[in-house]
Amino acid sequence: MVRPGDVVCRWGGDEFVVVLPGASREVAANLAARVRRLRLALDGAEGLEVAASVGVVTFPEDGETLQDLLRAADAAMYLDKRSPRPSSSCEVSAVEEVIRYGLVTVWLQPVVDLRNGRVEGYEALARGPENSPFFQPGKLFAAAERAGLADDLERLCRRRALEAKQRMLPPGHRIFINFDPRLLRCSGQCDTCRAALGLGVPSGEVVLEVSERCDLGRHPEVLADLQRCRARGYLLALDDLGAGFSNLRAVVDLRPEFVKLDTSLIAGLDSDPKRLDLVHLLVQFSRGHGFELIAEGIETESVLEALLRLGVRYGQGYLLGAPAPYPAPVALAAEEAIRRCASQILHQVG
């Protein structure tokens, strides 16, 4: 499990220290995930298992002296101990089975051009096995995180999204793929780029969505990886603007082609002057910096009209089209609402 040259020693009681010279945080995190998955049976205590909590720190980011690093590792281990754990080895086995047999399907939700009601592309949304607790992606990803298998699940979901693009979407329609940038692997090119190349998916029709909830300022290596993907023609989107860290630094650092406005910012937009002002400023900012806005969570015609008045070009939400296991067209009611709102705006301007 460890490499030649790594050091494993007992620190005291039931605590151990592992030193990984020259290893990145990602390498250390992967080792920690493998340790967490270990389950040791106790002699004479049938049905009981022993599991480990692991704290990961790196030099010099988390400390420049041995004592500082040990204190940081102890704090990280305490937080890990308090994190949710798999209820049993059965949950770990169930997640492993999903990954091993590829039991993930992709549902597609349209991203719509609000000027004319045409589909720009589809966001790929992962679903686990039907008629199981893992069908909803939140439960599946939470279990994978607890089991230390989030990286493997992310990779499988991205592969399935690209397969859906190749199999179901006509040329010109983009596929928007979510991923946690902390799990991005890039050796010359990221695994998503390699998979797209292998499947023959044009790079210009793949949009990599980076969540704004992840502080990209702490992951400069991820920014470098993403820029390498962009250099090969892949597009970038910043997801969830208005949630998480809620600042524009990620926009400046990432320089994405698209920025998605989070549902928490869009819901109730039509009746909230402060939100209207904020979105208006973001529209002006986007025009000055060369990216397009996508409003998420559009569920009412009044919100749709407000977005059209503000000049937001793209939208996504149940009013426009619900996720489906196939590339559904824009809802007829939404097309009529877009025409009606556009007509009202033109009439008022005229």
Buried (B, 14 or more C-beta within 10 A) or exposed (E): EEEEEBEEEEEEEEEEEBBBEEBEBBBBBBBBBEBBBEEEEEEEEEEEEEBBBBBBBBBEEBBEEEEBBBBBBEEBBEEBEEEEBBEEEEBBEBBBEBBEEEBBBBBBBBBBBBEEBEBBBBBBBBBBBEEEEBEEBEEBBBBBBBBBBBBBBBBBBBBBBBBBBBEBBEEEBBBBBBBBBBBBBBEEBBBBBBBBBEEEBBBEBBBBBBBBBBBBEEBEBBBEBBBBBBEBEBBBBBBBBBBBBBEBEBBEBBBBBBBBBBBBBBBEBBEBEEBBEBBBEBBEBBEEEEBBBBBBBBBBBBBBBBBBBBBBBBBBBBBBBEBEBEBBEBBEEBBEBBEEBBEEEEEEEE
